Amino acid sequence: QVLLVESGGGLVQAGDSLRLSCAASGRTFSSYAMGWFRQAPGKERESVANINWSGSSTFYADSVKGRFTISRDNAKNTVYLQMNNLKPEDTAVYYCAARRYGGAGTYTPETYGYWGQGTQVTVSS
């Protein structure tokens, strides 16, 4: 069982930065690949970034490549999403998720077994 709690969302202006954090419970955090997803009103949940268990491999959606950075600190049971040069189209609820198997890459939401409650990110123009 993995309990995930996101934090760090907020209201910012276009061009600003935010860092999201996702704190995980349990002693097996380092065995899970982690992902960040987002969902805007009226849209499907989409993958933003994910990272393998060790942090040695990452994957990004094309829409955020070069602006967002995913990282993890297994000693702190935490995964981060650094978001730079935010755009209004980044506005969404951001969720972190844990996946028991696999590395970094194209994984659908269905492959993740645990989810956080989400944190709102709003970017004004």
LUMKOLNU-103768 format. One record per residue (C-alpha): x, y, z; residue number from 1. Coordinates in steps of 0.2 Angstrom, whole numbers, plus 5000, padded with zeros to 4 digits. Layout:
! LUMKOLNU-103768
<marpa><u>X</u><v>Y</v><w>Z</w><k>NUM</k></marpa>
...
END
This chain:
! LUMKOLNU-103768
<marpa><u>5000</u><v>5000</v><w>5000</w><k>1</k></marpa>
<marpa><u>5007</u><v>5017</v><w>4995</w><k>2</k></marpa>
<marpa><u>4999</u><v>5033</v><w>5001</w><k>3</k></marpa>
<marpa><u>5003</u><v>5049</v><w>4990</w><k>4</k></marpa>
<marpa><u>5001</u><v>5067</v><w>4995</w><k>5</k></marpa>
<marpa><u>5004</u><v>5081</v><w>4983</w><k>6</k></marpa>
<marpa><u>5008</u><v>5099</v><w>4987</w><k>7</k></marpa>
<marpa><u>5015</u><v>5115</v><w>4979</w><k>8</k></marpa>
<marpa><u>5001</u><v>5120</v><w>4968</w><k>9</k></marpa>
<marpa><u>4995</u><v>5137</v><w>4966</w><k>10</k></marpa>
<marpa><u>4991</u><v>5152</v><w>4956</w><k>11</k></marpa>
<marpa><u>5005</u><v>5160</v><w>4946</w><k>12</k></marpa>
<marpa><u>5008</u><v>5170</v><w>4930</w><k>13</k></marpa>
<marpa><u>5014</u><v>5165</v><w>4914</w><k>14</k></marpa>
<marpa><u>5032</u><v>5163</v><w>4914</w><k>15</k></marpa>
<marpa><u>5033</u><v>5159</v><w>4932</w><k>16</k></marpa>
<marpa><u>5039</u><v>5143</v><w>4940</w><k>17</k></marpa>
<marpa><u>5032</u><v>5131</v><w>4953</w><k>18</k></marpa>
<marpa><u>5039</u><v>5115</v><w>4961</w><k>19</k></marpa>
<marpa><u>5026</u><v>5101</v><w>4965</w><k>20</k></marpa>
<marpa><u>5031</u><v>5088</v><w>4978</w><k>21</k></marpa>
<marpa><u>5023</u><v>5071</v><w>4981</w><k>22</k></marpa>
<marpa><u>5027</u><v>5063</v><w>4998</w><k>23</k></marpa>
<marpa><u>5024</u><v>5044</v><w>4999</w><k>24</k></marpa>
<marpa><u>5021</u><v>5033</v><w>5014</w><k>25</k></marpa>
<marpa><u>5028</u><v>5016</v><w>5015</w><k>26</k></marpa>
<marpa><u>5045</u><v>5008</v><w>5015</w><k>27</k></marpa>
<marpa><u>5045</u><v>5002</v><w>4997</w><k>28</k></marpa>
<marpa><u>5044</u><v>5019</v><w>4989</w><k>29</k></marpa>
<marpa><u>5061</u><v>5016</v><w>4980</w><k>30</k></marpa>
<marpa><u>5054</u><v>5000</v><w>4971</w><k>31</k></marpa>
<marpa><u>5040</u><v>5010</v><w>4962</w><k>32</k></marpa>
<marpa><u>5042</u><v>5020</v><w>4946</w><k>33</k></marpa>
<marpa><u>5033</u><v>5037</v><w>4949</w><k>34</k></marpa>
<marpa><u>5023</u><v>5048</v><w>4937</w><k>35</k></marpa>
<marpa><u>5015</u><v>5065</v><w>4936</w><k>36</k></marpa>
<marpa><u>4999</u><v>5067</v><w>4927</w><k>37</k></marpa>
<marpa><u>4987</u><v>5082</v><w>4924</w><k>38</k></marpa>
<marpa><u>4969</u><v>5084</v><w>4920</w><k>39</k></marpa>
<marpa><u>4961</u><v>5100</v><w>4914</w><k>40</k></marpa>
<marpa><u>4942</u><v>5103</v><w>4915</w><k>41</k></marpa>
<marpa><u>4933</u><v>5093</v><w>4901</w><k>42</k></marpa>
<marpa><u>4949</u><v>5084</v><w>4896</w><k>43</k></marpa>
<marpa><u>4956</u><v>5067</v><w>4899</w><k>44</k></marpa>
<marpa><u>4970</u><v>5064</v><w>4911</w><k>45</k></marpa>
<marpa><u>4987</u><v>5065</v><w>4902</w><k>46</k></marpa>
<marpa><u>5004</u><v>5060</v><w>4907</w><k>47</k></marpa>
<marpa><u>5016</u><v>5074</v><w>4910</w><k>48</k></marpa>
<marpa><u>5032</u><v>5065</v><w>4916</w><k>49</k></marpa>
<marpa><u>5038</u><v>5049</v><w>4924</w><k>50</k></marpa>
<marpa><u>5054</u><v>5042</v><w>4932</w><k>51</k></marpa>
<marpa><u>5060</u><v>5025</v><w>4936</w><k>52</k></marpa>
<marpa><u>5064</u><v>5018</v><w>4953</w><k>53</k></marpa>
<marpa><u>5082</u><v>5024</v><w>4954</w><k>54</k></marpa>
<marpa><u>5079</u><v>5041</v><w>4945</w><k>55</k></marpa>
<marpa><u>5091</u><v>5036</v><w>4932</w><k>56</k></marpa>
<marpa><u>5078</u><v>5037</v><w>4918</w><k>57</k></marpa>
<marpa><u>5065</u><v>5050</v><w>4914</w><k>58</k></marpa>
<marpa><u>5051</u><v>5052</v><w>4902</w><k>59</k></marpa>
<marpa><u>5042</u><v>5069</v><w>4897</w><k>60</k></marpa>
<marpa><u>5027</u><v>5073</v><w>4887</w><k>61</k></marpa>
<marpa><u>5032</u><v>5083</v><w>4871</w><k>62</k></marpa>
<marpa><u>5021</u><v>5098</v><w>4878</w><k>63</k></marpa>
<marpa><u>5032</u><v>5100</v><w>4894</w><k>64</k></marpa>
<marpa><u>5049</u><v>5094</v><w>4887</w><k>65</k></marpa>
<marpa><u>5063</u><v>5107</v><w>4891</w><k>66</k></marpa>
<marpa><u>5052</u><v>5116</v><w>4904</w><k>67</k></marpa>
<marpa><u>5048</u><v>5103</v><w>4917</w><k>68</k></marpa>
<marpa><u>5060</u><v>5092</v><w>4927</w><k>69</k></marpa>
<marpa><u>5055</u><v>5076</v><w>4937</w><k>70</k></marpa>
<marpa><u>5066</u><v>5070</v><w>4950</w><k>71</k></marpa>
<marpa><u>5065</u><v>5059</v><w>4966</w><k>72</k></marpa>
<marpa><u>5073</u><v>5058</v><w>4983</w><k>73</k></marpa>
<marpa><u>5071</u><v>5040</v><w>4989</w><k>74</k></marpa>
<marpa><u>5078</u><v>5044</v><w>5006</w><k>75</k></marpa>
<marpa><u>5064</u><v>5056</v><w>5008</w><k>76</k></marpa>
<marpa><u>5051</u><v>5046</v><w>4999</w><k>77</k></marpa>
<marpa><u>5047</u><v>5061</v><w>4988</w><k>78</k></marpa>
<marpa><u>5045</u><v>5064</v><w>4970</w><k>79</k></marpa>
<marpa><u>5046</u><v>5082</v><w>4963</w><k>80</k></marpa>
<marpa><u>5040</u><v>5091</v><w>4947</w><k>81</k></marpa>
<marpa><u>5050</u><v>5107</v><w>4944</w><k>82</k></marpa>
<marpa><u>5039</u><v>5117</v><w>4932</w><k>83</k></marpa>
<marpa><u>5048</u><v>5132</v><w>4923</w><k>84</k></marpa>
<marpa><u>5041</u><v>5144</v><w>4910</w><k>85</k></marpa>
<marpa><u>5023</u><v>5140</v><w>4914</w><k>86</k></marpa>
<marpa><u>5010</u><v>5143</v><w>4901</w><k>87</k></marpa>
<marpa><u>4991</u><v>5145</v><w>4903</w><k>88</k></marpa>
<marpa><u>4989</u><v>5129</v><w>4895</w><k>89</k></marpa>
<marpa><u>4998</u><v>5120</v><w>4909</w><k>90</k></marpa>
<marpa><u>4983</u><v>5125</v><w>4920</w><k>91</k></marpa>
<marpa><u>4976</u><v>5108</v><w>4927</w><k>92</k></marpa>
<marpa><u>4975</u><v>5097</v><w>4942</w><k>93</k></marpa>
<marpa><u>4991</u><v>5088</v><w>4944</w><k>94</k></marpa>
<marpa><u>4992</u><v>5071</v><w>4951</w><k>95</k></marpa>
<marpa><u>5006</u><v>5060</v><w>4956</w><k>96</k></marpa>
<marpa><u>5005</u><v>5041</v><w>4954</w><k>97</k></marpa>
<marpa><u>5015</u><v>5025</v><w>4958</w><k>98</k></marpa>
<marpa><u>5018</u><v>5011</v><w>4947</w><k>99</k></marpa>
<marpa><u>5025</u><v>4994</v><w>4953</w><k>100</k></marpa>
<marpa><u>5033</u><v>4988</v><w>4937</w><k>101</k></marpa>
<marpa><u>5042</u><v>4995</v><w>4923</w><k>102</k></marpa>
<marpa><u>5054</u><v>5010</v><w>4920</w><k>103</k></marpa>
<marpa><u>5051</u><v>5027</v><w>4912</w><k>104</k></marpa>
<marpa><u>5042</u><v>5028</v><w>4896</w><k>105</k></marpa>
<marpa><u>5025</u><v>5029</v><w>4889</w><k>106</k></marpa>
<marpa><u>5013</u><v>5022</v><w>4902</w><k>107</k></marpa>
<marpa><u>4994</u><v>5024</v><w>4903</w><k>108</k></marpa>
<marpa><u>4985</u><v>5029</v><w>4919</w><k>109</k></marpa>
<marpa><u>4979</u><v>5012</v><w>4920</w><k>110</k></marpa>
<marpa><u>4996</u><v>5005</v><w>4924</w><k>111</k></marpa>
<marpa><u>4998</u><v>5015</v><w>4940</w><k>112</k></marpa>
<marpa><u>4991</u><v>5007</v><w>4955</w><k>113</k></marpa>
<marpa><u>4991</u><v>5022</v><w>4967</w><k>114</k></marpa>
<marpa><u>4986</u><v>5040</v><w>4966</w><k>115</k></marpa>
<marpa><u>4987</u><v>5056</v><w>4976</w><k>116</k></marpa>
<marpa><u>4972</u><v>5067</v><w>4978</w><k>117</k></marpa>
<marpa><u>4979</u><v>5081</v><w>4966</w><k>118</k></marpa>
<marpa><u>4985</u><v>5099</v><w>4967</w><k>119</k></marpa>
<marpa><u>4978</u><v>5113</v><w>4957</w><k>120</k></marpa>
<marpa><u>4990</u><v>5123</v><w>4946</w><k>121</k></marpa>
<marpa><u>4983</u><v>5139</v><w>4938</w><k>122</k></marpa>
<marpa><u>4993</u><v>5149</v><w>4926</w><k>123</k></marpa>
<marpa><u>4986</u><v>5166</v><w>4922</w><k>124</k></marpa>
<marpa><u>4991</u><v>5175</v><w>4906</w><k>125</k></marpa>
END
